[in-house]
């Protein structure tokens, strides 16, 4: 009987699945925004070559790095630490 108390109920499973679904939607949206933003910033509208050149590669690398850094920073600022204040 005690083992059954540790098992998640159908409602708990539904909530967990819903949270996982929202997390996946968020990550897909984040990836799409990152891709769109960095591509538009770094790649010329007129395609001259079939592959990215060194400048475009460097720009995309920096753009993605900054995008992730800012996303993580915003996430930390929106979350609160044990003291109830955002981390500094």
Beta strands, then each sheet from edge to edge (+ up, - down):
end
